[in-house]
Amino acid sequence: MRIPPILKSVVIVFGLVLLSSCKEEKKTITEDKVVVSFKKEGTLTLKKADSDAIIKTIDIEIADDEYTTQTGLMYRTKLETNHGMLFIFPNVQMRSFYMKNTKIPLDIIYIAEDLTIVSFQKNAKPMDETSLPSEAPAKYVLEINGGLSDAWQLEIGDKISFEILE
């Protein structure tokens, strides 16, 4: 069987087109464009254990569902000194946080069901996925800017109270 020259040419051209379309496409990497802003959902007061003297009152965002507790303060580029995030869990247990996709250093404060501070993870390193566990069971976790727990002289045994806005 003899193949006509025109058919050979069509097969060759088709083959070249097919091969040229198989080359790798360049993938462009775009910088993370997620912008998340603070939204006041309540206030939280930190108090000294021995005197109930108010140490500081801050505005807080609340993380109390699966999405917000998983996301936390990820993607934030700043957190004001008078802002924080309060995580409210349905049960009391040992907790562990990490800093994946978190761009600012944080102090992570673990708090018992009776609203008493039970442990700290201070100056957690941005973008680090190392586990940062509590040293005692906790129902609440407060995240604030790194270094503030020392600046405010917070100690284990100090207490919190909070009010959620409606």
C-alpha positions, 0 to 999 in steps of 0.5 A: 500500500502506497501512502500519498505524499500529501498524507505523509505531509499532513501526518508529519505536520500533525506530529510536529504540532503534537510534539511542540504542544507537549513542552512544559508550561512555565508555572508562575509562583505568586506571593501569598496575597491573603489579607486578614484583618482583626475583627473585634468579637469581645474583650478579655481582661487579665488579672493578677492571681493574688489581688484580682488587680487588672493587668490589661484589658484587650480586644479579642477575636474568638476562635470556637469552631473547627475552621477558626481554631485551625486557622487562628492568626495565620496570614496576619502581618501584624497584631496590635498590642491591645489585640489577641485571639481567644480559642475556646475548646469544647473540652479540657485536654492537653493542647498543642499549637504550631506556627504554620503560616503565622507571620508574626511571633506570638505568646501562646497562653494556655488557660484551664477551665477555671480561667487560670493560666496554666502554661506559656509558649513565649515568642513562638517563631513565625512559620515554624511547624514545631509543636508547642504544647501546654504543660497542663490541660487547657480549655482556652488558649490566648494568643498575643504578640510575642513578648507581651506576656513578659512585658505584662508580667503574666504568671502561671496562676493569673486569671482571665475573664472575657466577654463576647460581643453579641 
